[in-house]
Amino acid sequence: MTRIRIALCMLWGATLLRADSSSEVKAAAVAWTQAAVRQDKAALERLLTADLGYAHSNGRLESKQEYINAVTGGPARYESMEYQDVAVRVMGGTAVLTALIDVKIVNRDKFRVRSLQVFLRQDGRWQLTAHQSARVAAQ
């Protein structure tokens, strides 16, 4: 009976850890998009891995430095990025997030993308390491 209780406690604890990690990944996703909107270079440096691969909805692929330079250089580019239908799957120190994101770029109409984001847990925090998005047709 004691073994069953121990096993149930371990299972329950693992479930809670996944739930906490899922919330942390969602928070990291919101944090990097808010940093992009604010053009916060220091925050983006912390929130993105050194070997980031960022594929835009138009197919253009950027490294971490290319992405940060594009987002923080010059006038503001993004007005907002709002997440919808977020799902997170955590597998150890790796997490995959899928979502719809409503993107508003300065002086352009809002559009929606389907996003796939991969996060790694490094130095006690979740960091974006890969991003791919595709435009979703307006409904």
N, C-alpha and C positions, 0 to 999 in steps of 0.2 A: 504494500500500500504506500509506503514511504517513497519508493522508487517512482510510482505513478505520480505522486504529488510533486516530486522533484522535476520529473519530465514535463508535467503540465506547467509548472512555474517557469521552466526554461523556455517552453514554447510561447507562453504568454509574454515573457520578457523580450524574446526575439521579435514578436509582433509589435510590441511597443517601440522597440528600437527602429524598426522599419517605418512605423508611423512618424516618429520624430524625424528620422532622416528624410522622409518624404516632405515634411513641412519645411525642413531646412533647405532642401533643393528648390522648392517653390520660392522660398524667400530669396535664395541666391539668384534665381531667374529674374525675379522682380527687381532685385538690386542692380544687376548689370544693365537691364533695360532703362531703369531710372538714371543710372550713371550716364548712359548714352544720351538720354534726353537732356540732362544737365551739363553735358560735355565735361564730365568729371574724369579727367585723365588719371588721377591718382587712384580713384575707386576702380576704374577699368583695369588698371595694372594689377590690382589685388584680386579682382574677380575673374580674370581670364588667365588660363594657363599659358606658359611660354610658347607652347607649340600649337596654339589655337588654329583651327581651320574654320573659317567663317564663310559659308556659301550663301550669298544673297539670293533673293527670289528671281533675279535676272540671270543667275548662273555664275556671276563673278565670284571668285574665291580670293579671300584675303587672309594674310597672316595676322597675328596679334597686333604687331606694330602698324601694319597697313590699315587695319580696322580702326585702331585708336586714333591714328593720324587723320583718317577720313571723317571720323565722328567728332573729334575735338578741334580740328583745324577750321578756321573761318567762322562764318555765321552759323547759328543754330540750324541743324538739319532736321531733327525730330521734334515734334510737338508732344507726341504721346505714343505709348505702346501699351495696350491693354490686353491682358490674358483672358481667354475663355476656354472652357472645356479642357482644363489641365489634368493630365494623368502622369504619374511618376512611378517608375519601376526602379527599385534600388536593389543592386546586386553587389553586396560587399562595399568596396570603396568606389564603385561606379554607379551612376544613375542615369536613366534615360527619361527625359521629359518630352511629352508631346502636348501640343496646344494649338489653338487658334489664337492669333494675335491680330488685333485691330491696330494698324499702324497709321499715324498721321504725320506726314512730312510737311514742313513749312511750305505754304503756298501751293499745296496739292490736295486733291481729294483723299479722304481716308480710304484705305484698302485693307483687305484681310489676307493673311498668310497662314498656312499650315506649317508649323515649326517642329523640327526634331532637334533636340539639344542633348548633348552628352556632357555630364559633369563628372569630375574626379574629386575625391576627398583627399586633399593635400594640406599639410600643415594645420590640421584641425578645422579646415573649412572646405566647402564645396566650391569648385571653380569650373567655369565653362571651358570645355576643351574642343568641342565640335558643335557646329551649328549649320543646319540646312533648312531652307524655307522655300515654299512654293506658293505662288499667288492662288487664291481661291476665287472662283468666279462670283461676282456680285449676285445676290439673290433678290 
